[in-house]
């Protein structure tokens, strides 16, 4: 803890680098995973080759994958971010595909019968139903991204992993090793808790419960009036 207390500026800078890589990865991964999941849902025969390919890529060790990407993207954060995007794709595509496939066709037919346009059906029906499942996948993807970003410090990506590798290289600077390990763990717990809160808030059961509470309050107010 002494290193954390004596070097807050260094810790904060590395934390921001780590967080930036993680958030950028999640944004890119989501933008890629959504159209892939829509294709897999619409054309079911694509499910096996697409998810199979992503699953194979997921089994490649992160160090090996980053090394393979270095000749293309360079010895920097770009190679690490691309590797993080590849690793998180299988998680996000699978969660989105499962969420979309779990929506009953009768629900969409009912929405269509109410006169909703395709965009309205997507935004008002599909997105709310898929959101809790997607957030569950996003939470796992975020933890995976944080872990790979830590390893990425070995390849010049920066981030909190820098403390770990510097501590190992400098004849066992355990203060740096502990500072890096503690901060990465706290970051993972914080991100996990934040997304878990969003997942809870987006739960259909919770929204129904909240609607019932609001209705009860309105009924009481009307009776009091």
Backbone bond lengths (Angstrom), bond angles and torsions (degrees), N, CA, C in turn:
res aa  C-N    CA-C-N  psi(-1)  N-CA   C-N-CA  omega(-1)  CA-C   N-CA-C  phi
1 X - - - 1.462 - - 1.526 112.04 -
2 X 1.336 116.86 -21.11 1.467 119.36 -177.69 1.523 111.41 -62.11
3 X 1.327 116.87 -39.01 1.467 119.53 179.75 1.530 110.27 -66.03
4 X 1.330 116.91 -39.10 1.463 120.68 178.53 1.520 110.97 -61.71
5 X 1.318 116.36 -42.97 1.463 121.03 -176.96 1.523 112.16 -73.86
6 X 1.339 117.08 -32.40 1.465 120.41 -175.85 1.524 113.72 -88.70
7 X 1.333 117.34 -15.62 1.474 120.11 -176.67 1.533 111.28 -132.64
8 X 1.319 117.80 56.95 1.475 119.46 -178.19 1.529 112.98 -64.41
9 X 1.327 116.90 -32.41 1.460 119.67 -179.22 1.523 112.15 -66.31
10 X 1.340 116.40 -43.12 1.466 120.74 178.75 1.522 110.34 -64.83
11 X 1.333 116.37 -45.43 1.466 121.38 -179.72 1.521 110.44 -60.96
12 X 1.322 116.48 -44.37 1.464 120.64 -178.58 1.520 111.41 -63.62
13 X 1.335 117.10 -42.59 1.466 120.46 179.34 1.519 112.18 -63.04
14 X 1.329 116.58 -44.70 1.468 120.61 179.06 1.526 111.15 -67.78
15 X 1.330 116.86 -35.35 1.466 120.89 177.70 1.523 110.88 -63.71
16 X 1.328 116.34 -42.11 1.470 119.71 178.59 1.527 111.16 -64.59
17 X 1.334 117.13 -40.25 1.472 120.24 176.68 1.524 110.96 -61.13
18 X 1.319 116.07 -43.90 1.466 121.46 -179.26 1.525 110.20 -64.40
19 X 1.317 115.56 -44.64 1.464 120.58 -179.02 1.520 111.37 -66.36
20 X 1.339 116.77 -38.75 1.461 121.20 178.47 1.525 111.32 -62.42
21 X 1.339 116.90 -44.64 1.465 120.08 178.31 1.525 111.25 -62.59
22 X 1.326 116.02 -41.55 1.464 120.44 -177.92 1.525 111.37 -66.40
23 X 1.330 116.77 -47.64 1.467 120.12 -178.25 1.529 111.44 -66.17
24 X 1.338 116.66 -41.04 1.466 120.36 178.26 1.528 110.28 -61.81
25 X 1.320 116.23 -41.19 1.470 120.57 177.89 1.516 111.41 -61.58
26 X 1.331 117.12 -45.07 1.465 120.65 -177.76 1.526 111.59 -66.01
27 X 1.333 116.94 -37.33 1.470 119.86 178.42 1.526 110.52 -66.15
28 X 1.333 116.70 -49.08 1.468 120.43 -179.96 1.529 110.51 -62.77
29 X 1.325 116.29 -43.23 1.462 120.72 -178.34 1.524 111.29 -62.34
30 X 1.319 116.93 -41.13 1.469 120.60 179.78 1.525 110.88 -66.19
31 X 1.330 116.10 -42.73 1.467 119.83 179.86 1.527 111.60 -64.23
32 X 1.327 117.39 -31.11 1.467 121.05 177.12 1.531 111.58 -81.80
33 X 1.332 116.71 -39.45 1.466 120.99 -174.10 1.523 112.33 -70.00
34 X 1.332 117.38 -33.55 1.465 119.94 -176.25 1.527 112.99 -61.94
35 X 1.338 119.58 -53.37 1.477 118.08 178.20 1.523 112.95 -64.30
36 X 1.348 117.55 -34.01 1.464 119.47 177.88 1.525 110.18 -64.60
37 X 1.328 116.94 -43.16 1.466 120.90 179.49 1.524 111.46 -65.22
38 X 1.331 116.75 -37.51 1.462 120.15 177.54 1.528 110.78 -64.05
39 X 1.333 116.57 -41.36 1.463 120.14 177.89 1.533 111.17 -64.52
40 X 1.339 115.99 -44.17 1.464 120.24 179.68 1.524 111.05 -62.76
41 X 1.335 115.75 -36.65 1.470 119.73 179.77 1.523 111.40 -71.64
42 X 1.312 116.53 -39.48 1.473 120.37 -178.13 1.524 111.59 -74.98
43 X 1.330 116.66 -41.48 1.466 122.00 179.94 1.533 107.92 -114.71
44 X 1.314 116.97 91.64 1.456 122.01 -172.41 1.527 112.83 -59.92
45 X 1.344 116.77 -26.73 1.464 118.94 -178.19 1.530 112.09 -67.85
46 X 1.330 116.91 -15.74 1.465 120.37 177.33 1.528 112.28 -79.16
47 X 1.319 116.71 -14.32 1.461 120.47 -174.19 1.529 112.18 -58.81
48 X 1.330 116.47 -48.56 1.472 119.67 -176.40 1.527 112.15 -64.96
49 X 1.348 120.11 -51.84 1.468 118.20 -178.95 1.530 113.89 -66.21
50 X 1.337 116.85 -39.08 1.473 119.55 -177.31 1.520 110.70 -69.39
51 X 1.332 116.72 -54.85 1.465 119.78 -178.74 1.536 111.04 -67.05
52 X 1.346 116.56 -31.30 1.467 119.19 176.76 1.516 111.59 -65.29
53 X 1.328 116.35 -43.76 1.475 120.49 178.82 1.524 111.15 -63.76
54 X 1.338 116.25 -45.28 1.466 120.20 178.74 1.522 111.09 -63.53
55 X 1.333 115.99 -37.07 1.455 119.58 178.27 1.521 112.30 -65.12
56 X 1.324 116.59 -38.35 1.467 120.82 177.65 1.531 110.37 -64.93
57 X 1.334 116.47 -43.73 1.464 120.24 178.24 1.527 111.17 -62.37
58 X 1.322 116.35 -33.80 1.467 120.99 -178.88 1.526 111.66 -67.73
59 X 1.336 116.33 -26.68 1.465 119.63 -178.88 1.527 112.98 -81.53
60 X 1.327 117.53 -12.83 1.470 120.34 178.42 1.525 108.68 -69.52
61 X 1.331 119.89 130.20 1.473 121.21 178.39 1.528 111.29 -56.55
62 X 1.322 115.99 139.93 1.471 120.64 -175.42 1.525 111.93 -59.86
63 X 1.330 118.19 -40.76 1.466 120.37 178.66 1.524 111.47 -60.66
64 X 1.324 115.60 -44.07 1.461 119.66 -179.47 1.522 111.19 -64.99
65 X 1.340 116.56 -40.70 1.459 119.78 -178.89 1.527 111.40 -65.60
66 X 1.323 116.62 -42.78 1.467 119.81 178.67 1.524 110.45 -62.56
67 X 1.323 116.73 -42.13 1.472 120.65 178.78 1.531 110.85 -61.06
68 X 1.334 116.38 -40.17 1.464 119.81 178.49 1.526 112.19 -65.94
69 X 1.331 116.46 -28.28 1.465 120.73 -177.67 1.528 112.89 -85.71
70 X 1.333 117.62 -17.30 1.464 120.63 -176.43 1.531 113.01 -59.82
71 X 1.351 121.05 -43.22 1.471 119.14 178.25 1.523 113.57 -60.88
72 X 1.328 117.23 -24.26 1.472 120.61 -178.19 1.523 111.43 -90.07
73 X 1.346 116.75 -46.74 1.465 120.60 -172.76 1.521 114.24 -108.47
74 X 1.332 117.26 -6.70 1.455 120.25 176.42 1.518 113.31 94.04
75 X 1.323 115.47 166.61 1.460 122.39 179.81 1.528 108.82 -85.88
76 X 1.299 116.11 75.49 1.463 121.67 -176.81 1.536 109.74 -158.45
77 X 1.314 114.93 -167.92 1.467 120.33 -177.34 1.524 112.48 -67.10
78 X 1.340 117.71 -24.37 1.466 119.91 -177.89 1.527 111.65 -60.00
79 X 1.330 116.90 -45.44 1.465 120.60 179.62 1.525 111.11 -62.37
80 X 1.332 115.94 -38.73 1.465 120.44 -179.43 1.522 110.67 -68.11
81 X 1.333 116.99 -43.09 1.470 120.73 -179.52 1.524 110.69 -64.69
82 X 1.331 117.32 -41.50 1.472 120.13 177.73 1.529 109.95 -61.16
83 X 1.334 116.81 -43.06 1.470 120.02 177.81 1.519 110.77 -62.18
84 X 1.330 117.27 -40.54 1.468 121.27 178.60 1.526 110.81 -63.67
85 X 1.326 116.18 -40.30 1.477 119.95 179.18 1.525 110.04 -64.10
86 X 1.323 116.88 -42.83 1.471 120.54 -179.80 1.533 110.48 -62.46
87 X 1.322 116.53 -44.04 1.470 120.33 -178.11 1.527 111.90 -66.37
88 X 1.319 117.47 -37.47 1.472 119.89 -176.99 1.526 113.00 -80.92
89 X 1.343 117.63 -14.06 1.461 119.57 -178.16 1.526 112.20 -61.86
90 X 1.325 116.85 -45.36 1.460 119.01 -176.06 1.531 110.40 -62.06
91 X 1.337 117.55 -35.29 1.463 121.12 -179.78 1.523 110.55 -70.35
92 X 1.334 116.97 -47.90 1.456 120.93 -175.38 1.528 112.05 -72.44
93 X 1.330 117.21 -41.64 1.466 119.77 179.37 1.525 109.84 -62.38
94 X 1.320 116.31 -43.19 1.466 119.75 -178.85 1.525 111.17 -65.30
95 X 1.338 117.84 -42.85 1.466 120.06 -179.11 1.521 111.26 -66.92
96 X 1.339 117.06 -40.64 1.462 119.92 178.53 1.529 111.21 -67.29
97 X 1.330 116.21 -41.70 1.469 119.74 -179.89 1.529 110.78 -64.06
98 X 1.326 116.81 -43.64 1.469 120.47 178.32 1.525 110.38 -62.54
99 X 1.326 116.54 -42.57 1.453 119.95 179.32 1.526 112.65 -63.10
100 X 1.324 116.89 -44.29 1.465 120.81 -179.75 1.529 111.36 -67.61
101 X 1.325 116.56 -39.01 1.462 119.88 -179.05 1.523 112.62 -73.36
102 X 1.331 116.89 -19.35 1.461 120.08 -179.54 1.535 112.66 -80.00
103 X 1.330 116.62 -11.79 1.465 119.79 179.22 1.528 108.93 -76.63
104 X 1.305 116.99 123.40 1.455 121.05 -177.66 1.531 110.47 -68.83
105 X 1.324 117.99 136.58 1.474 120.51 177.78 1.517 112.61 -56.88
106 X 1.341 116.91 -30.92 1.467 119.88 180.00 1.524 111.59 -63.30
107 X 1.342 116.34 -31.51 1.466 119.78 178.45 1.525 110.38 -66.59
108 X 1.327 115.95 -43.94 1.463 120.26 179.33 1.528 110.96 -68.45
109 X 1.332 116.34 -36.81 1.465 119.42 177.27 1.525 111.20 -64.95
110 X 1.317 115.96 -38.89 1.466 119.85 178.07 1.525 110.73 -64.56
111 X 1.331 115.95 -41.27 1.470 119.56 178.20 1.520 111.00 -65.33
112 X 1.335 115.57 -38.77 1.465 119.70 177.50 1.519 110.86 -65.59
113 X 1.348 115.91 -38.71 1.457 119.94 178.84 1.517 112.83 -66.30
114 X 1.336 116.66 -24.11 1.469 121.15 177.73 1.519 111.79 -80.33
115 X 1.333 115.99 -0.91 1.465 119.95 177.64 1.513 114.67 91.02
116 X 1.335 117.40 15.02 1.463 119.88 179.39 1.521 110.56 -74.69
117 X 1.313 116.14 140.34 1.456 121.87 175.39 1.525 108.86 -76.10
118 X 1.351 118.57 166.21 1.478 119.80 177.18 1.525 112.87 -55.47
119 X 1.338 116.20 -39.97 1.461 119.07 178.49 1.524 110.89 -65.31
120 X 1.330 118.59 -42.59 1.465 121.43 178.65 1.523 111.51 -63.96
121 X 1.337 116.35 -38.90 1.469 119.36 178.12 1.521 110.24 -64.45
122 X 1.329 115.60 -38.69 1.457 119.50 179.35 1.525 111.48 -66.64
123 X 1.330 116.45 -51.04 1.455 121.11 -172.01 1.530 113.08 -76.97
124 X 1.342 116.19 -36.95 1.459 119.79 -174.55 1.523 113.99 -95.81
125 X 1.315 118.20 -17.45 1.464 120.51 -177.51 1.534 111.10 -117.42
126 X 1.333 116.67 -58.23 1.461 119.65 -173.00 1.526 112.98 -69.72
127 X 1.334 116.29 -46.50 1.465 119.15 -177.61 1.528 112.23 -59.65
128 X 1.347 120.10 -48.98 1.472 119.02 178.63 1.529 113.51 -60.10
129 X 1.343 117.32 -34.38 1.463 119.87 -179.26 1.526 112.06 -76.00
130 X 1.326 116.48 -33.84 1.474 120.86 -178.15 1.528 111.65 -82.19
131 X 1.324 117.56 -27.18 1.464 122.08 -170.36 1.531 114.18 -53.62
132 X 1.345 120.74 -47.70 1.472 118.85 -179.06 1.530 112.66 -61.20
133 X 1.332 117.54 -40.54 1.472 120.45 179.40 1.524 110.13 -67.72
134 X 1.334 116.81 -40.67 1.459 120.50 178.84 1.524 110.82 -63.23
135 X 1.325 117.60 -42.94 1.468 120.70 -179.40 1.524 111.30 -64.67
136 X 1.335 116.79 -33.95 1.464 119.56 175.78 1.530 110.46 -62.78
137 X 1.336 116.92 -42.83 1.461 120.80 176.06 1.518 112.11 -67.28
138 X 1.337 116.56 -38.57 1.466 121.03 -180.00 1.524 110.56 -63.61
139 X 1.313 116.39 -36.25 1.470 120.64 179.62 1.531 110.27 -63.23
140 X 1.318 116.98 -44.66 1.467 120.45 178.30 1.527 110.56 -66.30
141 X 1.345 115.72 -42.39 1.467 120.18 179.66 1.528 111.30 -61.60
142 X 1.331 116.89 -37.18 1.461 120.41 -179.97 1.523 111.24 -64.41
143 X 1.337 116.76 -41.83 1.468 120.00 179.22 1.530 110.42 -65.24
144 X 1.335 116.40 -41.42 1.465 120.48 177.25 1.529 110.27 -61.37
145 X 1.333 116.63 -43.30 1.465 120.81 -179.46 1.526 111.30 -63.52
146 X 1.327 116.96 -40.98 1.465 120.49 179.02 1.526 110.42 -62.46
147 X 1.321 116.59 -40.53 1.469 120.67 -179.68 1.529 111.59 -65.81
148 X 1.339 116.54 -44.84 1.466 119.76 -178.74 1.525 110.73 -69.34
149 X 1.335 116.90 -35.15 1.470 119.97 177.16 1.522 110.73 -62.41
150 X 1.323 116.90 -32.24 1.474 120.62 177.21 1.526 110.39 -64.45
151 X 1.328 116.45 -44.54 1.467 120.76 177.34 1.520 110.45 -65.92
152 X 1.339 116.66 -32.17 1.458 121.32 -177.35 1.509 114.31 -61.32
153 X 1.332 117.97 -18.97 1.467 119.80 177.90 1.525 111.55 -61.37
154 X 1.322 116.04 -26.10 1.469 120.85 178.22 1.523 111.22 -65.32
155 X 1.343 116.82 -20.72 1.463 122.00 -176.41 1.531 111.79 -111.22
156 X 1.322 116.41 25.47 1.457 120.87 174.84 1.507 115.10 78.48
157 X 1.342 117.81 19.76 1.472 120.43 -179.07 1.517 112.80 -84.49
158 X 1.338 117.32 -13.02 1.459 119.98 -176.37 1.516 111.08 78.78
159 X 1.324 115.96 -160.57 1.453 120.01 179.94 1.518 112.10 89.53
160 X 1.322 115.23 -177.66 1.459 121.04 -173.95 1.518 113.39 -67.96
161 X 1.325 117.07 -21.85 1.463 119.54 177.20 1.515 112.48 -62.35
162 X 1.331 117.05 -19.77 1.469 121.13 177.63 1.520 110.91 -57.08
163 X 1.331 116.64 -41.43 1.462 120.67 179.78 1.523 111.46 -62.92
164 X 1.330 116.37 -40.79 1.464 120.49 -179.50 1.526 110.94 -63.24
165 X 1.330 116.49 -49.52 1.467 119.70 -176.28 1.528 111.68 -72.31
166 X 1.336 117.34 -33.53 1.465 119.26 175.35 1.522 110.50 -66.94
167 X 1.318 116.43 -40.29 1.463 119.96 179.11 1.510 112.61 -63.39
168 X 1.340 116.42 -38.45 1.471 120.36 177.68 1.526 110.66 -68.66
169 X 1.334 116.76 -41.67 1.467 121.05 -176.31 1.529 112.33 -71.32
170 X 1.326 116.62 -31.28 1.466 120.00 -175.62 1.538 111.36 -90.74
171 X 1.309 115.18 53.00 1.474 122.11 174.49 1.522 112.36 53.68
172 X 1.320 114.72 45.91 1.461 118.42 173.63 1.518 114.52 74.09
173 X 1.324 117.24 50.45 1.469 120.39 173.57 1.529 108.66 -74.55
174 X 1.328 114.50 85.96 1.460 118.79 -173.96 1.523 112.56 -67.35
175 X 1.333 117.13 -23.08 1.460 118.87 177.30 1.522 110.69 -64.48
176 X 1.356 116.90 -40.54 1.458 120.38 177.24 1.530 111.27 -69.90
177 X 1.331 116.02 -40.10 1.467 119.73 -179.91 1.526 110.41 -62.06
178 X 1.327 116.29 -46.96 1.460 119.70 179.33 1.524 111.84 -65.91
179 X 1.329 116.43 -39.47 1.475 119.88 179.45 1.523 110.53 -62.00
180 X 1.348 116.59 -44.15 1.463 119.91 178.35 1.508 112.16 -65.33
181 X 1.340 116.71 -45.14 1.458 120.43 -178.15 1.529 111.78 -64.07
182 X 1.328 116.85 -42.52 1.467 120.54 -179.51 1.525 111.13 -65.77
183 X 1.334 116.57 -43.77 1.462 119.92 -177.48 1.522 111.67 -67.97
184 X 1.334 117.72 -40.47 1.467 120.57 176.51 1.523 110.44 -62.50
185 X 1.321 116.70 -41.49 1.463 120.37 179.21 1.523 111.47 -63.85
186 X 1.329 116.34 -42.90 1.463 120.00 179.07 1.524 110.99 -64.70
187 X 1.333 116.56 -39.19 1.462 120.22 177.50 1.529 110.84 -62.79
188 X 1.326 116.35 -44.15 1.468 120.09 179.26 1.524 111.03 -62.78
189 X 1.331 117.04 -43.14 1.465 120.50 178.31 1.525 110.84 -63.21
190 X 1.339 117.24 -40.78 1.459 120.84 -178.13 1.534 111.39 -66.47
191 X 1.335 116.76 -46.10 1.456 120.72 179.12 1.524 110.61 -64.40
192 X 1.317 116.58 -42.73 1.460 120.87 178.85 1.532 110.69 -61.32
193 X 1.329 116.64 -43.85 1.460 120.19 179.88 1.520 112.64 -66.36
194 X 1.340 116.44 -38.93 1.468 120.05 -179.38 1.527 111.11 -65.14
195 X 1.329 116.71 -46.49 1.466 119.99 -179.50 1.525 110.78 -70.20
196 X 1.325 116.95 -34.30 1.462 120.44 176.91 1.520 110.91 -63.34
197 X 1.334 116.83 -36.66 1.468 120.69 176.27 1.525 110.90 -65.24
198 X 1.341 116.52 -41.75 1.461 120.15 176.69 1.526 110.74 -64.16
199 X 1.343 115.52 -39.37 1.461 120.32 178.84 1.525 110.88 -62.26
200 X 1.321 116.25 -41.25 1.467 121.13 177.95 1.528 111.19 -65.87
201 X 1.343 115.94 -42.42 1.460 119.97 -179.54 1.521 111.98 -66.30
202 X 1.341 116.95 -31.16 1.466 121.25 -177.82 1.518 112.94 -86.56
203 X 1.333 117.60 -3.78 1.462 120.86 -178.60 1.525 111.13 -61.87
204 X 1.336 118.59 129.58 1.472 120.72 178.60 1.522 112.56 -57.21
205 X 1.335 116.99 -39.11 1.467 119.87 179.80 1.519 110.90 -62.95
206 X 1.331 116.02 -38.96 1.455 119.65 179.76 1.520 111.07 -68.55
207 X 1.353 116.84 -39.61 1.463 119.87 178.73 1.530 111.33 -65.31
208 X 1.332 116.42 -38.69 1.466 119.59 177.82 1.526 110.13 -65.14
209 X 1.335 115.54 -42.97 1.457 119.93 179.21 1.523 111.02 -61.54
210 X 1.352 116.34 -41.80 1.457 120.40 178.84 1.527 111.10 -65.36
211 X 1.338 116.75 -38.43 1.460 120.59 178.74 1.524 110.88 -64.15
212 X 1.346 116.00 -40.10 1.466 119.97 177.86 1.523 111.24 -64.91
213 X 1.335 116.29 -39.35 1.463 119.40 177.43 1.525 111.37 -63.96
214 X 1.333 115.88 -43.19 1.469 119.48 178.85 1.519 111.11 -63.37
215 X 1.342 116.15 -39.99 1.463 120.37 178.91 1.521 110.70 -63.76
216 X 1.345 116.34 -41.09 1.460 120.71 179.17 1.526 110.62 -62.90
217 X 1.336 115.78 -41.33 1.481 119.70 178.89 1.521 110.63 -63.53
218 X 1.340 116.32 -42.18 1.468 120.17 179.06 1.522 110.93 -63.49
219 X 1.335 116.39 -41.06 1.473 120.28 179.64 1.524 110.43 -63.06
220 X 1.327 116.83 -41.36 1.450 120.43 179.44 1.511 111.62 -65.63
221 X 1.354 115.38 -40.87 1.464 118.96 178.41 1.527 111.84 -64.53
222 X 1.348 115.96 -40.50 1.462 119.56 179.38 1.524 111.29 -66.44
223 X 1.339 116.85 -36.93 1.462 120.35 178.11 1.510 111.35 -69.25
224 X 1.363 114.57 -37.85 1.465 118.41 178.67 1.519 111.67 -67.50
225 X 1.370 114.83 -33.17 1.461 118.92 178.82 1.503 111.82 -71.74
